[in-house]
Amino acid sequence: MLLANKENALSLKLFITIACCAVTFGVLFGTGCARQLPAQPANVAASTAFENSAINDTAESEEDRAKREAKEAAERAKQEAAEKEAQRQQRIADLEAELNITKDFRDSFDHGEKPADKQKYIVLHDTEGDGDAQSVIDWWDSNGNLVASQFIINKDGSIYQCVPMDRIAHHAGYGDTGHNDQFGITEDGRDDMAASVPIGDWASDYGMNAWSIGIEMVHVGGSGDYPEAQLASLDKLIEYIDAYYGFESTIIDHKDWRSGNTDTSPEFAPYLENYKATRTHNG
Ligand SMILES: [Zn+2]
């Protein structure tokens, strides 16, 4: 019995030991499973959340980047426009200094407003006389016709201005009927048309003065070539007018506006073509 009891006791110890090991293993294993089972979904959830967060971050970044780039592009464009405008103003100042224009404005030559958005053409003329610019201005002011052009260029290249560029001068007069439409201009009432005298049904359009700058060159048709100094000044004056407006006005001559007119002269013809093509007399 004792032996049996000892054996029983040993068996009991062995059983308890095994049972404990089993319990311990079970606990460890169970705990491990318990740890593993919820851990996997947690990791998956965390990973998904991270990916979603990354996607959201990427989407926001792209949106922010697009906004930033648009803002930067707008700032660059604004800066470039400001630099371009500063360069234009500097070029205007430089050209004014180079041209050294003598200004002699007369009230009788002023026929209304000609703001920049109403400027389209530069009309070239000959004075058809040998008198210098100052005598031409005095003649215009005294004859009662109220005609003038904004600029006059002497043979030596010196330039006179007797009407501001933003005022209408009567230099082109009536043009061929239909030329208002052909040249894309209208008689919109800005030109007072004071002292204008109709010249016939064939030339009834009077729009050009209100849409142009007139430049007279002291020259008599058929008298020979234009001096280089006069042409060089015309080149620079056109450059100045272009800079002043910030765009290139279309260059024509008086006879383009009214057929049968004599100016500019035949000897100016090759220069006129060059001016129309390249804005300089040399082409
Ligand atoms: Zn003319």
Residues whose N, C-alpha, C, O or C-beta is under 5 A from the ligand:
A	BS01	ZN	H125 D126 H171 H254 D263
